[in-house]
Amino acid sequence: MGYSQFLNMIPEALLVLALILVFFADFCLMKSERKTALLSKLTVMLLICNMVMMTTVAPAEAFGGMYVATKAANVMKIILSLGTLIVVIMAQPWLENEAKKYAGEFYLLVFSTLLGMFIMTSSGNFLMFFLGLETASVPMACLVAFDKYKKNSAEGAAKYILTATFSSGVMLYGLSFVYGSVGTLYFDDVAQRIGFFAQYKSQLPMLIMGLVFFFSGLGFKLSLVPFHFWTADTYQGAPTAVTGYLSVVSKGAAAFALMAIFVKAFGPLTEYWEYLLYIVIVLSITIANLFAIRQSELKRFMAFSSISQAGYIMLAVIGASQTGMAALMYYVLVYVVANMAVFTVISTVEQNNGGTTMMSSYDGLYQTNPKLAFLMTLALFSLAGIPPFAGMFSKFFVFMAAAQQGSFWAYFVVFIALVNTVVSLYYYLLIVKAMYIKQTDTPLPSFHADGSSRIALVICTTGIVLFGICSYIYDWLFAASATF
């Protein structure tokens, strides 16, 4: 086994190269007045090149199966790169105004986090997966604390890193049970040996305990109830661009990895983890929706929205099939553009409203900024699943994937999710009501969004409209999901 193994890790190698280039560019541009703009353009170019290269990368393995890049994993990496690209574009105004000296560090942390997520999605071994998870989590904590002199940012980062540390410990404890039961950490070997031990029932209690602890640790990354307590404070304290990154890219990578591991490693224990998912899905969607209604701060509102959306994503995992994986990737793709459109509007308003993100700031927004209010409405309608936007189709596909499981409880969970869709429509419409109907004596003044925010909104709005009517996108994802 030589260094040539790294040639099979093309997406990760490209990210490492991007890290090196950004590091040296940051050093060379240290005294330049246009440092932030130049670094932003370099980062965008590197991400686009990475996405283009990944369309040509063939499935590959490395290090004896610890790294397995399937076609589905490569497609998921393209989706994650797209989300990161939008975050980088929308973050430029904030970096220019508030963190100009630290733009290089921001881009380095973003690339480091994305590298960890790439490793997570292509892991074929629990050890490789855990290394990828920590590579993604530690830089993310630094991003959350980027506004370190703000009280909310420091508090959010502290809660994130403490909860991440605890959840990692719980996950490792569960993996020790798995290894103690079957004697291996390779996904395929774990499934094979679980199938062998299942006939004797001797190792099942320890295996099930390991499965529960592993899911608890990963449930933190997905903000699933009851592992969600950090989410609202972290989302509120983090810079808005980081909040968007945390809500879509991090969640997408964790959801893909969870489904792949459940199917590959814990497939013989499906009858156990299915019921675990049923409970968590119902709790996540219902509790998050009820708490979202009570929020008056928009980033906390979006935090509970993301918890609910994570519950919907988990519906695809119930199917544990090609259809389920295609539905999951399509949901994440649509969620990326819709959620990032909302956060781009939040960031734009925040930059022009003294840094506040209270929902009351949006009262009468349509009177002074009709275009921004309209784009915000499109994104919220997509998140709520209103036709003909892409969000409606993404919800339909995850419902279909869950219903194909065929059991009474699967149908019951889908029914609860459908009922909660009506509840989510109500609280998304609260923002629309504020923008179009509520009157205020002091509405936001009319302002023009900067060029970067406009580009991000164009990308997101195009995705919201086109992803729902271009059927070949789902066909492409379905074909890629044949092996995951």
N, C-alpha and C positions, 0 to 999 in steps of 0.2 A: 504494500500500500504506500504509494509515493505522493509527492506534492501534485502530481497530475490529477489527483482526485478533485482538487479545487476547480479544475476546468469544467467540471460537471455542475458547478454552482455559479452559473453565469449571472443570474439576477443579483445574488448576494455580492459577487465580485464587483459588479458594476456599482453597487451602493458603496462598497469600501473605497473604490476609486473616486466616487463622488465626494465621500468624506475627506479624502486626501486633497482633492482639488479645492474644495471649499475652505479647508484649513489654510492652505497656502495662499489662496486668494484673499482671505481675511487678513492674513499677515502682511501681504503686499499692499493692500488697500487701507492700511491702518490709519493713514493721515488724509485719506481722500474724502472730500466733501460728498461725493456720490457713492460712498461705500455701500450703503444699504440698497440703493437701486441696482448697482452692478452685481452685488451678491444675489439679490432676488432674481435678476435675469439669468445669472449663471445657474442658480438652483432650479429654476423653471426649465432651462434648457437640458440640464442633466436628467431631470425627472421625465421629460418628454422622450429623450434618447433611451432612457431605461424602459419606458413603456413600449417604444417601437421595437427595441431589441427583444423584449419578452414575447412579442408576437411570433418571433422566429425560433424561439428556444424549444428544443424537443424534450420530452420527458427523459429524466436521467436519475441515476442513483450514485451515491458516494459514501465512502467510509462504511462499507459492509451493510448498507441499508439503513444507517442512522439518518441519512439525508435522502429523501425520496421526493423528487419534483415531478408530480403527475401533471397531466394537462389541466385538470381542474385547479391545481395549486398555482400553476402559472397564470391562469386567467384571473384567479383571485388576487394575485400580486398586481396585475394590471389595474384591477378595481381599487386596491389599496393605494397604488401610486396615483391614480386619478384623484382620489380624495385628498392625498397629501399635496398634490399640485394645486388644488383649489385653496387649501389652507395657506400655502405659501403665497399665493397671489393675494388673497384677502388680508394677509397679515402685514403687507408692506406699509400701508398707511399708519398702522399702530406702531410699527418699528421706527418709521421716520419721525413720528411725533413724540414717542415716549421711551423707546429703547434703542436709539440710534447707535450707541456705542457697542451694544451687545447683539447686533444683527447676526454676526458670524457665529456666535455661540448658539443662537436660536436655530439657525439652519443646521448646524452640526448635531444638535440634540434631536432635531426632527429626523435627520437621516439615520442617526443611531437607533431611534425608536422604530423606524420603518425596517431597518435591518433585522431587529429582533422579531418583528412580526413576520417577515419573510421566512426566517428560520422556523418559527412556530408552524406556519402553514405547510412547510416541506419536511417536517420531522417525521421519522419513522421509528423513533425510539423515545421513550419518556425522558431520558437524560437530555437529548437534543432539544426536545420540546421545552423542558424546564429552563435550559440555557437561553433559548429564544425568548421565553416569557420574561425572564429577569433582564435580558438585554433591552426589551421593550419597556419594562416597568420603571427601571431606575432613571433613565433619561426623561421619561414622562413626568416623574416627580419633580425633576429640575425645571421642566417647562411650566408645570403648575405654579411653581414658586418664582417664576420669572419676575413678577412685580413684587420683589421680596420686601420692599419697604411699605407695602400696603398690608394692613392687618388681615383682611379677608384672604389675600393670597397666601400669606404665611400659614394661616389657620387651615386653609384648604389643602396646602401641600403637606402639612403635618398629618392631617387625617388620612390623606391618600397614602403616604409612605408607611405610616403605622399599620393601616389596614392591609396594605400590600404585603408588608413583612409578615404579618400574622397569617394572611391567607396562603402565602408561599410556604410557611411552616406547616400549615394544615395539609396542603397539597403534598409536600414531601413525606409527611407522616402517612398519608394514604398510599403513596407510591411505595413506601417501605412495606406496607401490608401486601400490596400486589406482588412485589418482588419476593417477599418471604413465602408467598403462596405458590408462585409458578416458577420462580428462579430465573426470570428474564425480564428485560425492559423493552424488547422489540415488540411493536404492536402486533405483527402477524404471529409471532411465537406466543405472545400472551393469549391471543384468541384460541390458538391451537391447544394450548395446555389447559385453558379454562374448560374447553370442550371435553378434554380428557378427564379432568377432575370432577366435572359436573355429574358424571355417571355414578361417582362414589359419594358425592355430597360432603366429602371430608373437608375441603378447603373453602367451601362456599361462604360461610360466615365471615372469614377474614377477607375474602375477595370483595364481598358486598360492602364491608366496612371501608376497604380501600377505595372502592368506587365512589362511595358517598363523600369521603374526605377529598378525593380528587375533584369531584364536581363542586364541592363547596369552595375550594380554592379558585377554580376557574369561574365560578359564579360571581366572584368579586369583580373580575375583569369585565363581565357582561352586565354588572349592576342588577342582577336578578334578586328579587325578594327571596329570602331575608338577608341578602348580602349587599344591600344597597345603601346603607346608612351614611356612607361617605359621600355619596354622589352629589346631593344638592349643595353642600358646603364647598366641595371641590369645584364644581361647575361655576358657582358664584364667585369664588375667589380667584380662579385662574383667569388669565387674559382671554378675551373672547375668542381669538383665533385658536388658542390652545384648547378651550372648551369644545369648539367644533371638532378639532382633531381627536380629542378624547372620546367624543360622542359617536363618531362615525368610523374612523379608521381603526382605532383600537378595538371597538366592538365587533367590527366585521372580521378582523383576524381571529379574535377569540371564538366567535361563533363558528367559523369554518373549521378551526382546529378541534373544537368540541365535537362537532358532528363526525369528522374524520376519525377521531380517536374512539368515539362511541361505536362506530360501525366496524372499524378495523380491529381494535383491541378488545372492546367489551361487547362485541356482537352476540356471543353466547349468553350474555346476561341481559338481553334486551327486555325480558319480562320484568326485570327489576328496575332498570333505569327509566323505562317508559312511565311507570307510575310516579317516579321521582319527578320527571318532567311535567306530568299532568298537574301535580300540586304546585310546582314552582311557576308554571305558565299562568295558571288561574290567579295565583297570589300576585304575581308581578303586574299583570295587566290590570287587575281590579284595583289593587291598592294604589298603584301609580296614578291611575286615572282619577281616583277620589282625591288624592293629595294635590294633583295638578290643578284641580278646580279652585283650591284655596290659595294659590300662589298669587302674589302681587309683584314679584320681581321676576323679570323675564328669563334670566339664566337659570334660576331655580325652577321655573315653570318648564323650561326645556330639559332640565335634569329629570324630572318625573316623566316627561314625554319620552325621553330616551329609555327609561326603565320599562315603560309600557311597550315601546317598539322592540326592545330586547325580548320581551315575552312573545310578541308576534313572530320574531325570527326563530325562536325555539320551536314554534309549530312545525317548521320545516324539518327539524331534527327528528320529530316523532315518526315521520315517514321512513327514515333510514334507507333511502333508495336514491336512484338516479334522479327521479322527479323531485325528491326532497332537497338534494344538493343543488339542483338547478334553481329551485324556488328560493333557496337560501341566498345564493349568489345574486340572483335577480333582485331580491328584496334589499340586499346590502347595496347594490348598485343604485337603485332608485332612492334608497334612504340617504346615500352619500350626497346626491345632487339636491334633494329636497331639504335636508337638514342644513347643509352648508349654505343654501340660499337664505334660510332663516338667520343663520349666524352672521352671514355677510351683511344683511340688513341691520341686525342688532349692532354689529361693529360700526357700521356707517353712522347710525343714529347716535351711538355712544360717542363717537369722535366729534360729533357736532352738537352735543347736548351736555357738555361738561362732565362726561364720564358716567352718567347715570344710566341704568338699565331697568328702571321701574316701568311697569306696564302702563302706568298713568301717563308716561311721556308720549305714548302713541295715540292719545286722545286727539282726534281731529287731524291725524297725519295726512289723510287724503286731501284735505283742503290746501295744504302747503306743499306736499310732496306726493302727488298722485301716482307717479311712476313707481316710486319706491313702495308705496302702499299696495299697488296692484301686484308687483312681483312677490311681496310678502304674502299676499292672499293666495296666489298660485301655489307657493311652497306649502302653506298651511293646509290647503285643500288636498294636496298630494299626500301629506303626512296623515291626513284624516281618512284618505281612501275614497275621495269623491271622484266619480268619473267626469270627464274622460282622461284624467291625468294618470301618470304612471303609477302613483301610489295605489290606485284602485286595483290595477292588475297585479301588483306585487302582493297585496293582501289576498287576492283571489288565488294566486298560485300557492301561497303557504297554507291557506285553508284546504285547498285541493290535496296538497301533499299530506297533510295531517289526516284528512278524511280517508285517504287511501289505506291507512292502517287498518280500518275496518271494524274496530272494536266499539262497544258502546261508549266507553270512557273517552275515546278519541273524538267521537261525534259530540259528546257532552262538552269537551274542552273547546271544540270549534264553535259550538253554540254560545258558550260564555264569551269567547273572543268576539263573536259577531255582535252580541249585546253591548260589549264594551266599546265597539267601534262607534256606536251611537253616542256613548258617553264622551269619547274622545272628540267627536265632531262638535259637541257642545262646548268643550273648553277651548278648542282651536278657534271656534267662532267668537269667543270672548275677545280675542285680539282683533278679529275682523270688525266686530262691533265697535271696539274702541277707535279704530282707524276711520271708519266710515260714518258711524252714527253718533257717537258721543261728542258733545260740544264742550269746549273749554275756552276760557277767556285768554289763556296764554298757550296757544298751540306752538309746536316747534316752528321756527322760522324756515322759510324755503332755503334749501341749499342744494348744491350739486355734489354728487358722489364723485370721488376721485377715480382716475383711470383704472387702477387695479381692482377696485370694488366693482366697477362696471364690467370688467372682463370676467371676474368671478361670477357675477350675476347672469351674464350672458351664457356662460358655460352651464350653470345650474339650471336656468330656465329652459334652455334648449334640451337638456336631459329630461327635465320634468315632462315636457311636451312630447319629445320624440321617442323616449324609451317605452312609452305606452302604446304607440301606434306602429313602431317598426318591429314586426314580429320576428325578424331574423335575429334580433339581439337575444331573445329568449331561446331560439333554436340553437344559436351559437353556444350559449351557456349550457343547454341541455346536452349537446354533443360532447362538450368538454367534461361534463359530469359523469360520463360513462366509467371513468376510472378516477377515484379520488382517495 
